[in-house]
Amino acid sequence: GKSLGKKLLRYRIEVLKAIPSIKKLTVRTSQLAYKFYEKQGFTLNEIKRNYWADGFDMYSMQYNEL
């Protein structure tokens, strides 16, 4: 409730943006957390059902502002 996750993610993104060789940033998460990444500028690329375990899907997402 203190936006700590958002602050940590923003910090990591800024560090990665400073590395010229990094052209693309992707994350793999679940249906439980993908909305968080979506709010931070990531877009959904792919969903793999039951990837992590039965009932836990894998959401592959890409950051669009690199």
N, C-alpha and C positions, 0 to 999 in steps of 0.2 A: 503493500500500500504506500510505499515511499518512493516509487519509481526507480528503485535501485537496479532492477533488471534492465530497464530502458537506458539508464545512465551507463551501465557496464557495456551494453551492446553498442551504444553510440561511441563510446571510447574505443572499443575494438575496431569498429568500422573506420574511425578516423586514423588509427594506427595503420590499418591495412591500405587505406587510400594513399598514404604517404610512400608506399612501396611501389615504384613504377612498374615492376614486372607483374603485378597482380592486375588482371584484366576483368576477372569475374569473381563474384562472391556468392556462394551457394550454402544453404543449410539444409539438413535433413532433420525433420522434427515429426511430431505426431499430431493427430487431430486435436489433442489437448492443448497444444501450444501454438499452432500455426496462426491463429488470429493475432497473437502478440507480434509475430514477425510481419504479418500483413500490415499492421498499423505502423510499423517502422519502415515501410517502403519495399518490402519483399513481395514478389509475385509468385503465385503457385505455378509450377511447371508440370508436376506429375504426382499422382497418388498411387501407391502400391498397397493394396489391401492386405491386412494381416502380416505385414512385413516384420515388425518388431516381435509380435506375439499374436495369438488369436484375439482379434478385436482391437489391435493397435496398429493402425495404418501408418505408412511412411509418407510424409509430405515433403517433396523436394521443392525448394523455393530459391529464387534468385533475387539479389539486391540490384536495383535498377539505377543507382546513382553513382556508380564508379566511373 
